[in-house]
């Protein structure tokens, strides 16, 4: 009866999921019939979003959508689309427990995001790689999550911070640092509430429920998990439903509610098979063993234990191989990062070298230009100096001629002055001799008149005569000075 119930439940879930995929396929076919078949970047973005949205319902379909998006992005040579396609592909592979393939996809995505210098994309990939290491190495998981956190804080992006806080909380949960994990889950819940992200809020609810189960607050844990599983079923989040059922079965088993625990296991197994999650299926087998052991149904518990032993051997080999491959991929990634860093340094060196050569070439050109300008300026200056010298020579010749002419004039004037001086000397001697007589007569007449020895009218007459003689002598002397022909005195 139980098997029939499980089969019916599984069929209903499969029908619901297939109906959803059929609707998507029908929509795509209608779009192609309407002529909207030209691939572009929007098609890549839509395919990746559809793949990411369905990761909890059917991760195989996530891989399918990611591969389609990748093909279109490569055809368009759309590097940002290629990066996101590889990331979505890695997410699908992660939920299918294909750890090695997921790591390879993430590392390729990281390279493309670095190529297009998309820090937001790099932060998302670091977050995804951190999730990948949660099952293998807590320290490495936290290292990659911290890288994502640094970028998210730098960009002040709530969209990035919320999932990083969620995943850091999960790492601390697995390290059994419950209150530290709860602190990160509470931060993440607040952020997802602001973003209106109902899917990840359900994850926060589930993880908080797991914490309260771990600290044995079963009632509170059950309330949170039942709220989460209700929302997960409403949104067809099959992976989440299976995972929540696993914790609910543990809670019911701890409270000796065996029927409720068995129901949770059966439902969870059906969902785990639907999403093809082998790890969850193994976890449900182990939970069934614990349930039957607590019921003291030892024969059934033993059969589960044998299956667990066989599965553990396989899982151990797979886990060891996966861990080795992850380490190998990490080493390859580090080598690739070092190579990229070397190339970047080389590019920086080449750039500095180029600008150095360009600067030297520029300085040389400036120097050559200055030299040419200086030569031209000197040539121009020399021409000007030559012209000035010629002008100075011409003016000097003119001055020499003028000086010679002036010397001639001066010599002529000097001779003339000498002649005149000689004449003046002669004239002055003559004048003093000729005038002295009349003047002496005047003085005598004046003395006689003072003494009253001469008649006044007669004195005046004689004085007039003396004055007339003096005037005549002066006119004669003036004529002689102005007439060089008259040389006789």
C-alpha positions as CSV (number, residue, x, y, z in Angstrom):
1,X,0.0,0.0,0.0
2,X,2.8,2.4,0.9
3,X,4.6,1.6,-2.4
4,X,1.4,2.4,-4.3
5,X,1.1,5.7,-2.4
6,X,4.7,6.6,-3.2
7,X,4.2,5.7,-6.9
8,X,1.1,7.8,-7.2
9,X,2.8,10.8,-5.5
10,X,5.8,10.5,-7.7
11,X,3.6,10.3,-10.8
12,X,1.6,13.5,-9.7
13,X,4.9,15.4,-9.2
14,X,6.3,14.3,-12.5
15,X,3.1,15.2,-14.3
16,X,3.1,18.7,-12.7
17,X,6.7,19.3,-13.6
18,X,6.3,17.9,-17.2
19,X,3.2,20.1,-17.6
20,X,5.2,23.1,-16.7
21,X,8.0,22.2,-19.2
22,X,5.4,21.5,-21.8
23,X,4.0,25.0,-21.3
24,X,7.4,26.5,-21.6
25,X,8.1,24.5,-24.8
26,X,4.7,25.5,-26.2
27,X,5.5,29.2,-25.5
28,X,8.8,28.9,-27.3
29,X,7.2,27.2,-30.3
30,X,4.6,30.0,-30.5
31,X,7.4,32.6,-30.5
32,X,9.2,30.8,-33.2
33,X,6.1,30.6,-35.4
34,X,5.5,34.3,-34.9
35,X,8.9,34.9,-36.6
36,X,10.8,35.8,-33.4
37,X,13.6,33.4,-34.1
38,X,16.6,35.8,-34.5
39,X,19.0,35.0,-31.7
40,X,20.2,38.0,-29.7
41,X,21.6,38.8,-26.3
42,X,18.0,39.0,-24.8
43,X,17.5,35.4,-25.7
44,X,20.6,34.4,-23.8
45,X,19.5,36.4,-20.8
46,X,16.0,34.9,-20.8
47,X,17.3,31.3,-21.2
48,X,19.7,31.8,-18.3
49,X,17.0,33.3,-16.1
50,X,14.6,30.4,-16.9
51,X,17.3,27.9,-16.1
52,X,18.2,29.6,-12.8
53,X,14.5,29.9,-11.8
54,X,14.0,26.1,-12.3
55,X,17.1,25.0,-10.4
56,X,15.1,23.7,-7.4
57,X,12.4,22.1,-9.5
58,X,14.5,20.3,-12.1
59,X,18.2,21.0,-12.2
60,X,18.5,18.8,-15.4
61,X,16.4,21.4,-17.2
62,X,18.6,24.1,-15.7
63,X,21.6,22.4,-17.5
64,X,19.5,22.2,-20.7
65,X,18.6,25.9,-20.7
66,X,22.2,26.9,-19.8
67,X,23.6,24.9,-22.8
68,X,21.1,26.5,-25.1
69,X,22.0,29.9,-23.8
70,X,25.7,29.1,-24.2
71,X,25.3,28.0,-27.8
72,X,23.5,31.3,-28.7
73,X,26.0,33.4,-26.7
74,X,29.0,31.8,-28.4
75,X,27.4,32.3,-31.8
76,X,26.9,36.0,-31.0
77,X,30.4,36.2,-29.4
78,X,28.6,37.7,-26.4
79,X,31.2,37.2,-23.6
80,X,29.0,38.4,-20.8
81,X,26.3,36.0,-21.9
82,X,28.9,33.1,-22.1
83,X,30.0,33.9,-18.6
84,X,26.4,33.8,-17.2
85,X,25.6,30.7,-19.2
86,X,28.6,28.8,-17.7
87,X,27.5,30.0,-14.2
88,X,24.0,28.8,-14.7
89,X,25.3,25.5,-16.1
90,X,27.5,25.1,-13.0
91,X,24.5,25.7,-10.7
92,X,22.5,23.0,-12.5
93,X,25.4,20.6,-12.3
94,X,25.8,21.4,-8.6
95,X,22.2,20.5,-7.8
96,X,22.8,17.3,-9.9
97,X,25.8,16.5,-7.6
98,X,28.1,16.8,-10.6
99,X,30.7,18.6,-8.5
100,X,33.7,18.4,-10.8
101,X,31.7,19.5,-13.8
102,X,30.2,22.4,-11.8
103,X,33.7,23.5,-10.7
104,X,34.9,23.5,-14.2
105,X,31.9,25.5,-15.4
106,X,32.3,28.0,-12.5
107,X,36.0,28.5,-13.3
108,X,35.3,29.1,-17.0
109,X,32.5,31.5,-16.1
110,X,35.0,33.4,-13.8
111,X,37.5,33.8,-16.6
112,X,34.8,35.3,-18.9
113,X,33.5,37.6,-16.2
114,X,37.1,38.8,-15.5
115,X,37.6,39.3,-19.3
116,X,34.6,41.6,-19.5
117,X,35.6,43.2,-16.1
118,X,32.2,42.4,-14.5
119,X,32.8,42.5,-10.8
120,X,29.1,41.7,-10.1
121,X,29.4,38.5,-12.1
122,X,32.7,37.6,-10.4
123,X,31.1,38.0,-7.0
124,X,28.2,35.6,-8.0
125,X,30.7,33.0,-9.2
126,X,32.8,33.2,-6.0
127,X,29.6,32.7,-4.0
128,X,28.7,29.6,-6.1
129,X,32.2,28.1,-5.7
130,X,31.9,28.7,-1.9
131,X,28.7,26.7,-2.0
132,X,30.5,23.9,-3.9
133,X,33.1,23.6,-1.1
134,X,30.5,23.5,1.7
135,X,30.6,19.7,1.5
136,X,34.4,19.3,1.3
137,X,36.3,22.1,2.9
138,X,34.7,24.7,5.2
139,X,37.8,27.0,5.2
140,X,37.9,27.1,1.4
141,X,34.2,27.7,1.3
142,X,34.5,30.7,3.6
143,X,37.5,31.9,1.6
144,X,35.6,32.1,-1.6
145,X,32.5,33.5,0.1
146,X,34.6,36.2,1.7
147,X,35.9,37.1,-1.8
148,X,32.3,37.5,-2.9
149,X,31.5,39.5,0.3
150,X,34.3,42.0,-0.3
151,X,33.1,42.7,-3.8
152,X,29.4,42.9,-2.7
153,X,30.3,45.5,0.0
154,X,32.4,47.4,-2.5
155,X,29.4,47.6,-4.9
156,X,27.0,48.1,-2.0
157,X,24.8,45.4,-3.6
158,X,22.0,43.9,-1.5
159,X,21.3,41.4,-4.4
160,X,24.9,40.1,-3.8
161,X,25.0,40.4,0.0
162,X,21.9,38.4,0.7
163,X,23.0,35.0,-0.9
164,X,26.5,35.4,0.5
165,X,25.2,35.9,4.0
166,X,22.9,32.9,3.4
167,X,25.7,30.6,2.4
168,X,28.1,31.8,5.1
169,X,25.4,31.0,7.6
170,X,25.1,27.5,6.1
171,X,28.9,26.9,6.5
172,X,28.7,28.0,10.1
173,X,25.7,25.7,10.5
174,X,27.7,22.7,9.3
175,X,30.6,23.8,11.6
176,X,27.9,23.6,14.3
177,X,28.4,27.3,15.2
178,X,24.6,27.6,15.4
179,X,24.1,31.1,16.8
180,X,26.7,32.5,14.4
181,X,24.9,30.8,11.6
182,X,21.5,32.1,12.8
183,X,22.9,35.7,12.8
184,X,23.8,35.4,9.1
185,X,20.5,33.8,8.3
186,X,18.6,36.7,10.0
187,X,20.6,39.3,8.0
188,X,19.9,37.4,4.8
189,X,16.2,37.1,5.5
190,X,15.9,40.9,6.0
191,X,17.6,41.5,2.7
192,X,15.6,38.9,0.7
193,X,12.4,40.4,2.2
194,X,13.5,43.9,0.8
195,X,14.3,42.3,-2.6
196,X,10.9,40.4,-2.6
197,X,12.8,37.1,-3.3
198,X,10.3,34.5,-2.0
199,X,12.4,31.5,-3.1
200,X,15.5,32.4,-1.1
201,X,13.3,33.5,1.8
202,X,12.1,29.9,1.9
203,X,15.7,28.7,2.0
204,X,16.3,31.0,5.0
205,X,13.2,29.6,6.7
206,X,14.4,26.0,6.1
207,X,18.0,26.8,7.4
208,X,16.6,28.5,10.5
209,X,14.4,25.5,11.1
210,X,17.5,23.2,10.8
211,X,19.3,25.4,13.4
212,X,16.4,25.1,15.9
213,X,16.3,21.3,15.3
214,X,20.1,21.2,16.0
215,X,19.6,23.0,19.3
216,X,16.6,20.7,20.1
217,X,13.9,23.4,19.9
218,X,11.7,21.0,17.9
219,X,8.4,22.9,18.0
220,X,9.9,26.0,16.7
221,X,11.9,24.1,14.1
222,X,8.8,22.2,12.9
223,X,6.8,25.4,12.6
224,X,9.5,27.1,10.4
225,X,10.0,23.9,8.3
226,X,6.2,23.4,7.7
227,X,5.9,27.0,6.6
228,X,8.9,26.6,4.3
229,X,7.6,23.3,2.7
230,X,4.2,24.8,2.1
231,X,5.8,27.7,0.2
232,X,8.1,25.3,-1.7
233,X,5.3,23.1,-2.9
234,X,3.3,26.2,-4.0
235,X,6.3,27.2,-6.2
236,X,7.2,23.7,-7.3
237,X,10.6,23.8,-5.7
238,X,11.1,20.1,-5.6
239,X,14.7,20.1,-4.4
240,X,13.7,22.3,-1.5
241,X,10.7,20.1,-0.6
242,X,12.9,17.0,-0.5
243,X,15.5,18.7,1.6
244,X,12.9,20.0,4.1
245,X,11.3,16.6,4.4
246,X,14.7,15.2,5.4
247,X,14.9,17.5,8.4
248,X,11.2,17.1,9.3
249,X,11.7,13.3,9.4
250,X,14.6,13.8,11.8
251,X,12.5,16.0,14.0
252,X,9.6,13.5,14.1
253,X,12.0,10.6,14.7
254,X,13.5,12.5,17.7
255,X,10.0,12.9,19.1
256,X,9.0,9.3,18.4
257,X,6.4,10.3,15.9
258,X,7.3,7.4,13.7
259,X,4.3,7.6,11.3
260,X,4.9,11.3,10.6
261,X,8.6,10.6,10.2
262,X,7.9,7.7,7.7
263,X,5.5,9.9,5.7
264,X,8.1,12.7,5.5
265,X,10.7,10.2,4.3
266,X,8.5,8.7,1.6
267,X,7.5,12.1,0.3
268,X,11.1,13.4,0.5
269,X,12.4,10.3,-1.4
270,X,9.8,10.8,-4.2
271,X,10.9,14.4,-4.6
272,X,14.6,13.5,-4.4
273,X,14.1,10.9,-7.2
274,X,12.3,13.5,-9.3
275,X,15.1,15.9,-9.2
276,X,17.6,13.0,-9.6
277,X,19.6,14.0,-6.4
278,X,21.5,10.9,-5.5
279,X,23.0,12.4,-2.4
280,X,19.5,13.3,-1.0
281,X,18.3,9.7,-1.9
282,X,21.3,8.4,0.1
283,X,20.4,10.7,3.0
284,X,16.9,9.4,3.0
285,X,18.1,5.8,3.1
286,X,20.2,6.6,6.1
287,X,17.3,8.3,7.8
288,X,15.1,5.2,7.1
289,X,17.8,3.1,8.7
290,X,17.8,5.4,11.8
291,X,14.0,5.3,11.9
292,X,13.7,1.5,11.8
293,X,16.5,1.2,14.3
294,X,14.7,3.4,16.8
295,X,11.5,1.4,16.1
296,X,13.5,-1.7,16.9
297,X,12.7,-3.2,13.5
298,X,16.3,-4.6,13.3
299,X,15.8,-6.7,10.2
300,X,14.6,-3.8,8.1
301,X,17.2,-1.6,9.6
302,X,19.9,-4.1,8.7
303,X,18.8,-4.1,5.1
304,X,19.0,-0.3,5.0
305,X,22.4,-0.5,6.6
306,X,23.7,-2.9,3.9
307,X,22.5,-0.6,1.2
308,X,24.1,2.3,3.1
309,X,27.4,0.4,3.4
310,X,27.5,-0.2,-0.3
311,X,26.5,3.3,-1.2
312,X,29.0,4.7,1.3
313,X,31.8,2.8,-0.4
314,X,30.7,4.2,-3.8
315,X,30.2,7.7,-2.3
316,X,33.6,7.5,-0.6
317,X,35.3,6.7,-3.8
318,X,33.3,9.4,-5.6
319,X,33.9,11.9,-2.8
320,X,37.6,11.2,-2.7
321,X,37.8,11.4,-6.5
322,X,35.7,14.6,-6.4
323,X,37.9,16.1,-3.7
324,X,41.1,15.3,-5.7
325,X,39.5,16.7,-8.8
326,X,38.4,19.8,-7.0
327,X,41.9,20.3,-5.7
328,X,43.3,19.7,-9.2
329,X,40.9,22.2,-10.7
330,X,41.7,24.7,-8.0
331,X,45.4,24.3,-8.7
332,X,44.7,24.8,-12.4
333,X,42.6,27.9,-11.5
334,X,45.5,29.3,-9.4
335,X,47.9,28.6,-12.3
336,X,45.4,30.3,-14.6
337,X,45.1,33.3,-12.2
338,X,48.9,33.6,-12.0
339,X,49.1,33.4,-15.7
340,X,46.5,36.1,-16.0
341,X,48.3,38.2,-13.4
342,X,51.5,37.7,-15.3
343,X,49.8,38.8,-18.6
344,X,48.3,41.8,-16.8
345,X,51.7,42.7,-15.4
346,X,53.3,42.2,-18.8
347,X,50.6,44.4,-20.4
348,X,51.2,47.0,-17.8
349,X,54.9,46.8,-18.4
350,X,54.4,47.0,-22.2
351,X,52.0,49.9,-21.7
352,X,54.6,51.7,-19.5
353,X,57.3,50.9,-22.0
354,X,55.1,52.2,-24.8
355,X,54.3,55.4,-23.1
356,X,58.0,55.8,-22.1
357,X,59.1,55.4,-25.7
358,X,56.3,57.7,-26.8
359,X,57.4,60.3,-24.2
360,X,61.1,60.0,-25.3
361,X,60.0,60.2,-29.0
362,X,57.9,63.2,-28.1
363,X,60.8,64.9,-26.3
364,X,63.1,64.2,-29.2
365,X,60.6,65.7,-31.6
366,X,60.3,68.8,-29.4
367,X,64.1,69.0,-29.2
368,X,64.4,68.7,-33.0
369,X,61.7,71.3,-33.4
370,X,63.5,73.6,-31.0
371,X,66.8,73.1,-32.8
372,X,65.2,73.8,-36.2
373,X,63.5,76.8,-34.8
374,X,66.8,78.0,-33.3
375,X,68.6,77.5,-36.6
376,X,65.9,79.5,-38.4
377,X,66.0,82.2,-35.8
378,X,69.8,82.4,-36.0
379,X,69.7,82.6,-39.8
380,X,67.0,85.3,-39.6
381,X,69.1,87.1,-37.0
382,X,72.2,86.8,-39.1
383,X,70.3,88.3,-42.1
384,X,69.1,91.1,-39.9
385,X,72.6,91.7,-38.6
386,X,74.0,91.7,-42.2
387,X,71.4,94.2,-43.2
388,X,72.1,96.4,-40.1
389,X,75.9,96.2,-40.8
390,X,75.3,97.3,-44.4
391,X,73.1,100.2,-43.2
392,X,75.7,101.1,-40.6
393,X,78.5,101.1,-43.2
394,X,76.4,103.3,-45.5
395,X,75.6,105.7,-42.7
396,X,79.3,105.7,-41.7
397,X,80.2,106.6,-45.3
398,X,77.7,109.4,-45.2
399,X,79.0,110.6,-41.8
400,X,82.6,110.5,-43.2
401,X,81.5,112.7,-46.2
402,X,79.6,115.0,-43.9
403,X,82.6,115.2,-41.5
404,X,84.9,116.0,-44.4
405,X,82.6,118.7,-45.7
406,X,82.3,120.1,-42.2
407,X,86.0,120.2,-41.9
408,X,86.3,122.1,-45.1
409,X,83.6,124.5,-43.9
410,X,85.3,124.9,-40.6
411,X,88.7,125.5,-42.2
412,X,87.0,128.1,-44.5
413,X,85.2,129.7,-41.6
414,X,88.4,129.7,-39.5
415,X,90.3,131.5,-42.2
416,X,87.5,134.0,-42.6
417,X,87.4,134.5,-38.9
418,X,91.1,135.0,-38.7
419,X,90.8,137.7,-41.5
420,X,88.0,139.3,-39.7
421,X,89.8,139.2,-36.4
422,X,92.8,140.8,-38.0
423,X,90.5,143.5,-39.5
424,X,88.8,144.0,-36.2
425,X,92.1,144.4,-34.5
426,X,93.1,147.0,-37.1
427,X,89.7,148.7,-37.0
428,X,89.7,148.8,-33.2
429,X,93.2,150.4,-33.3
430,X,92.1,152.8,-36.0
431,X,88.9,153.6,-34.2
432,X,90.5,154.2,-30.9
433,X,93.0,156.5,-32.6
434,X,90.3,158.4,-34.7
435,X,87.7,158.7,-32.0
436,X,90.1,159.5,-29.1
437,X,90.7,163.0,-30.6
438,X,87.0,164.1,-30.7
439,X,86.4,162.6,-27.3
440,X,89.3,164.4,-25.8
441,X,88.0,167.6,-27.4
442,X,84.6,166.9,-25.8
443,X,86.1,166.4,-22.4
444,X,88.0,169.6,-22.7
445,X,85.0,171.6,-23.8
446,X,83.0,170.1,-20.9
447,X,85.7,171.2,-18.5
448,X,85.8,174.7,-20.0
449,X,82.1,175.0,-19.8
450,X,82.1,173.9,-16.2
451,X,84.7,176.6,-15.4
452,X,82.8,179.1,-17.5
453,X,85.7,179.8,-19.7
454,X,83.9,179.3,-22.9
455,X,80.6,180.7,-24.3
456,X,77.9,178.1,-24.0
457,X,76.5,178.3,-27.5
458,X,80.0,178.2,-28.9
459,X,80.7,175.2,-26.7
460,X,77.6,173.4,-27.9
461,X,78.5,174.1,-31.5
462,X,81.9,172.7,-31.0
463,X,80.6,169.7,-29.1
464,X,78.1,168.9,-32.0
465,X,81.0,169.1,-34.3
466,X,82.9,166.6,-32.2
467,X,79.9,164.3,-32.0
468,X,79.5,164.5,-35.8
469,X,83.1,163.5,-36.3
470,X,82.7,160.6,-33.9
471,X,79.5,159.5,-35.8
472,X,81.2,159.8,-39.1
473,X,84.1,157.7,-37.8
474,X,81.8,155.0,-36.5
475,X,79.9,154.9,-39.9
476,X,83.2,154.8,-41.7
477,X,84.4,151.9,-39.5
478,X,81.1,150.1,-40.0
479,X,81.4,150.5,-43.7
480,X,84.9,149.2,-43.5
481,X,83.8,146.1,-41.5
482,X,81.1,145.2,-43.9
483,X,83.1,146.0,-47.0
484,X,86.3,143.8,-47.1
485,X,87.4,145.5,-50.3
486,X,88.2,148.7,-48.4
487,X,91.5,147.9,-46.9
488,X,93.0,151.3,-46.6
489,X,92.6,153.2,-43.4
